[in-house]
Amino acid sequence: MSSVNPEELKALVLAHIEDAEVDVACYSGDDHFEMTVVSASFSGKPRIARHKMVYAALGDNMRQAVHALALKTKTPEEVVA
């Protein structure tokens, strides 16, 4: 199984969601991550659609290098509220 670090995951998300602010941390072992993604492109989208956008950015890492991902997705307005 290949491994990935938080900075690599952040770069993948930023490459696909350009206006995103991404915070990633490893919380257990080297394959359990928590991630918060804030992006205006999430506006008007339900949570499942937002998560699918992030999963698409992470690609095959979700099948191989990432065993668990605690994911929060927000718009900039939701962060301020």
C-alpha positions as CSV (number, residue, x, y, z in Angstrom):
1,M,0.0,0.0,0.0
2,S,1.3,3.4,-0.9
3,S,1.4,6.2,1.7
4,V,0.6,9.9,1.4
5,N,1.1,12.8,3.7
6,P,-1.2,15.7,4.6
7,E,0.6,18.2,2.4
8,E,0.2,15.9,-0.6
9,L,-3.5,15.5,0.1
10,K,-3.8,19.3,0.4
11,A,-2.1,19.8,-2.9
12,L,-4.4,17.4,-4.7
13,V,-7.5,19.3,-3.4
14,L,-6.0,22.7,-4.3
15,A,-5.3,21.4,-7.8
16,H,-9.0,20.6,-8.3
17,I,-10.7,23.2,-6.1
18,E,-8.6,26.3,-6.8
19,D,-10.3,28.7,-4.4
20,A,-10.2,26.2,-1.5
21,E,-8.6,26.7,1.9
22,V,-7.5,23.3,3.1
23,D,-6.4,22.1,6.5
24,V,-5.3,18.5,6.7
25,A,-3.9,16.5,9.7
26,C,-3.0,12.9,10.3
27,Y,-4.8,11.7,13.5
28,S,-3.9,8.0,13.7
29,G,-1.1,6.0,12.1
30,D,-0.2,7.2,8.6
31,D,-3.5,6.6,6.9
32,H,-6.2,8.3,9.0
33,F,-6.7,11.9,8.2
34,E,-9.0,14.8,9.2
35,M,-9.6,17.5,6.6
36,T,-11.5,20.8,6.5
37,V,-12.1,22.3,3.1
38,V,-13.6,25.8,2.7
39,S,-14.6,26.9,-0.8
40,A,-17.1,29.3,-2.4
41,S,-17.6,26.5,-5.0
42,F,-19.6,24.6,-2.4
43,S,-22.3,27.3,-2.3
44,G,-25.7,25.8,-3.0
45,K,-24.4,22.2,-3.0
46,P,-25.5,19.6,-0.4
47,R,-22.9,17.9,1.8
48,I,-22.7,14.8,-0.3
49,A,-22.0,16.8,-3.5
50,R,-19.3,18.7,-1.6
51,H,-17.7,15.5,-0.4
52,K,-17.8,14.0,-3.9
53,M,-15.8,17.0,-5.1
54,V,-13.1,16.4,-2.6
55,Y,-13.1,12.6,-3.2
56,A,-12.7,13.2,-6.9
57,A,-9.7,15.5,-6.2
58,L,-8.1,12.8,-4.0
59,G,-8.7,10.1,-6.7
60,D,-7.1,6.7,-6.1
61,N,-5.7,7.8,-2.7
62,M,-9.2,7.2,-1.3
63,R,-8.9,3.5,-2.3
64,Q,-5.3,3.0,-1.3
65,A,-3.4,5.4,0.9
66,V,-6.3,6.9,2.9
67,H,-8.0,4.4,5.2
68,A,-10.2,7.0,7.0
69,L,-11.0,10.6,6.3
70,A,-12.9,12.8,8.7
71,L,-14.1,15.5,6.2
72,K,-15.7,18.8,6.8
73,T,-16.7,21.0,3.9
74,K,-17.9,24.6,4.3
75,T,-18.5,27.8,2.3
76,P,-16.7,31.0,3.5
77,E,-20.1,32.2,4.7
78,E,-20.6,29.1,6.9
79,V,-17.2,29.7,8.5
80,V,-18.1,33.2,9.5
81,A,-21.6,32.3,10.8
